[in-house]
């Protein structure tokens, strides 16, 4: 088994070089999809409201080249981290190997690997993680659904096997309960519930309400039902559930781990007024891919120094961090969409593009009460179809003029220099509030920008004062 240090080094090499990688065994489940992409969005949005209660969010991100990669996975500092990280990289490597075969046949091939995760804390002792996503490229007849679950005994610092959670000596009883629950919640699935076996219990996940069984899309039930999550209440499972006595009253869940304190204390600077002085230089800091556990640290810094920013959020992360969005608005910052689940919009149908934009805006509006007529496409990728949908919806597309590459160089000094070396009046700066190193860099960046005379404004403010407003379908790079 690799040591953690070796694994991380190997992972870095993979990301930088993308070598031809031997195919490895991972759970890629082929599914059929409706051939009419215009009427069949790939995922049901309701499946992808994400809860992140455990671990720090890590990413495998490749946003240049023909294969777009966005893989999220948690790490919490225990020995089980290596298994979760290995699964993420094994899945990534298998996709790269598959895609390189496609490139050998067609140099113009393009693909996407997108994996999200949910995590939940249960009984102050256990953590559950559900991984879900898809892989597709030009030469695949149908996208492949990806699914995996991890359950962790936090106190013992070990992964739980399915046999640790269920008494498979009572398999018939468990399957009968599962079948009844599926038929109750999905009546149209009844014809497919004749031959249930242990394979239906491959993906188990603990939750506060009961044991969750994840049925990956197209694996057991009709494809048009999507990925199905069934919860078997603990009291219904009775003695078939092994981790605790289900007759006991469940204690309150453990509080999510507190984010680590970042080094450094922001210098004291005069509070910046909310009004915009058009005679002075201004800059719009923008933060992609959140909200995350580091977002509040950035908001603390903005609040202390009287600055504002624009947060480009993912729709499926909103429900788990509603307070962060409320705080952004109360501080005068703004929240715009960055898609629902970080899919490359240029590889989607117009129906799917529209859903990525409008579903995210609806989720933002449900929390803030405001809809901002702008969005930023993942990877910065847009084409005529994306612009056409944006124009139809009345949305502008927000790009950037300063790319800090903070996702690639996880170094506060690098981020600080990248901002300060290239910033000028009217800049839109690309950052990511999912990285602790970026939040740490802001300890220096925010007061230094104000010290140099910049007003930290939102994108809307910048474009209103420098362009007279927003034009639907137009791509904005800066305020110049």
Buried (B, 14 or more C-beta within 10 A) or exposed (E): EEEEEEBBEBBEEBBEEBEEBEEEEBBBBEBEBEEEBEEBBBBEBEBBBBBBBBBBBBBBBBBEEBBBBBBBBBBBEBEBBBBBBBBBBBBBBBBBBBBBBBBEEEEEBBBBBBBBBBBBBBBEBBBBBBBBBBBBBBBBEBBBBBBBBBBBBBEEEBBBEBEEBBBEEBBEBBBEBBBEBBBEEBEEBEEBBEEBEEEBBBBBBBBBEBBBBBBBBBBBBBBEBBBBBBBBBBEBBBEBBBBEEBEEEEEEBBEBBEBEEBEEEBBEBEEBEEEBEEEEBBBBBBBBBBBBBBBBBBBBBBBBBBBBBBBBBBBBBBBBBBEBBBBBBEBBBBBBBBBBBBBBBBBBBBBBBBBBBBBBBBBBEEBBEEBBBBBBBBBBBBEEBBBEBBBEBEBBBBBBBBBBEBBBBEBBEBBBBBBBEEBEBBBBBBBBBBBBBBBBBBBBBBBBBBEEEBBBBBBBBBBBBBBEEBEBBBBBBBBE
